[in-house]
């Protein structure tokens, strides 16, 4: 019985440490990565129902993916429809890729207001 316990105690300790690390909340405004959408973003809590979200593109990220992530993230935060998104910057023109193919796209920045 002692040999059995000695083998599995390190495995149990490692799994507890990994489980505790996965529940750490990021700092307010810290850069985060969404693995489902492969998008980097920053979320800053302004007050109870207001948030500032910045979706950061990389070279291969399309604007449609950034905008879709912004809507889905808003729904996750507010947990209901009726939220208001005020886009501050980062909206791409329809012909931006043709007019300037080497354009470095800016981050999509928006304020989110959840219904009370």
C-alpha positions in Angstrom: 0.0 0.0 0.0 2.9 2.4 0.8 4.5 1.8 -2.6 1.2 2.5 -4.3 0.8 5.8 -2.5 4.4 6.8 -3.0 4.0 6.4 -6.8 0.8 8.4 -7.1 1.4 11.3 -4.6 3.6 13.3 -7.1 1.1 12.8 -9.8 -1.7 14.0 -7.6 0.3 17.0 -6.5 1.1 18.0 -10.1 -2.5 17.7 -11.1 -3.6 19.9 -8.2 -1.0 22.6 -9.1 -2.1 22.6 -12.7 -5.7 22.8 -11.7 -5.1 25.8 -9.4 -3.2 27.6 -12.2 -6.0 27.3 -14.6 -8.4 29.3 -12.4 -6.3 32.4 -12.0 -8.1 35.5 -13.3 -6.1 37.8 -15.5 -5.4 41.4 -14.3 -7.7 44.2 -15.4 -6.4 45.3 -18.9 -3.9 42.6 -19.2 -3.3 41.0 -22.6 -5.1 37.6 -23.0 -5.3 35.0 -25.7 -8.5 33.3 -26.8 -7.5 29.8 -28.0 -10.9 29.0 -29.6 -10.7 32.0 -32.0 -6.9 32.4 -32.1 -7.2 36.1 -31.2 -5.3 38.3 -28.7 -7.3 40.8 -26.8 -7.3 43.1 -23.7 -10.4 43.7 -21.6 -10.6 46.5 -19.1 -13.4 46.8 -16.6 -14.5 50.4 -16.4 -17.3 49.9 -13.9 -20.0 47.3 -13.2 -21.7 47.3 -16.6 -19.1 49.0 -18.8 -16.0 47.5 -20.4 -13.3 48.5 -22.9 -12.2 45.7 -25.3 -9.3 45.9 -27.7 -8.9 43.0 -30.2 -5.3 42.8 -31.4 -4.8 41.5 -34.9 -1.7 39.6 -36.2 -0.6 39.5 -39.8 -3.0 36.7 -40.8 -6.1 37.8 -38.9 -9.0 39.1 -41.0 -11.2 42.0 -39.9 -14.3 39.8 -40.0 -12.7 37.5 -37.4 -12.0 40.4 -35.1 -15.5 41.8 -35.4 -17.1 38.3 -34.8 -14.9 37.8 -31.7 -15.9 41.2 -30.4 -19.6 40.3 -30.7 -19.1 36.9 -29.1 -17.0 38.3 -26.3 -19.7 41.0 -25.6 -22.3 38.3 -25.4 -20.1 36.3 -23.0 -19.5 39.3 -20.7 -23.1 40.6 -20.6 -24.8 37.1 -20.6 -27.9 38.6 -22.5 -28.8 40.5 -25.6 -29.4 44.3 -25.5 -25.8 45.3 -25.0 -24.4 48.4 -26.7 -21.1 48.4 -28.6 -19.4 51.7 -29.4 -16.6 51.1 -31.9 -13.7 53.6 -31.2 -11.2 52.6 -33.9 -10.0 49.8 -36.1 -12.8 49.5 -38.7 -11.3 48.5 -42.0 -12.5 49.8 -45.4 -13.9 47.4 -48.0 -11.1 48.1 -50.4 -8.3 48.5 -47.9 -6.5 45.3 -49.0 -6.6 46.4 -52.7 -5.7 50.0 -52.1 -2.7 49.3 -49.8 -1.9 45.5 -49.6 0.9 46.1 -47.1 -1.3 48.0 -44.7 -0.8 47.1 -41.0 -4.2 46.9 -39.6 -4.9 48.7 -36.3 -6.5 47.0 -33.3 -10.3 46.9 -33.1 -11.2 49.0 -30.1 -14.7 49.3 -28.6 -16.6 50.2 -25.4 -19.2 47.8 -24.2 -22.2 48.7 -22.1 -24.3 45.8 -20.7 -28.0 46.2 -19.9 -28.7 46.7 -16.2 
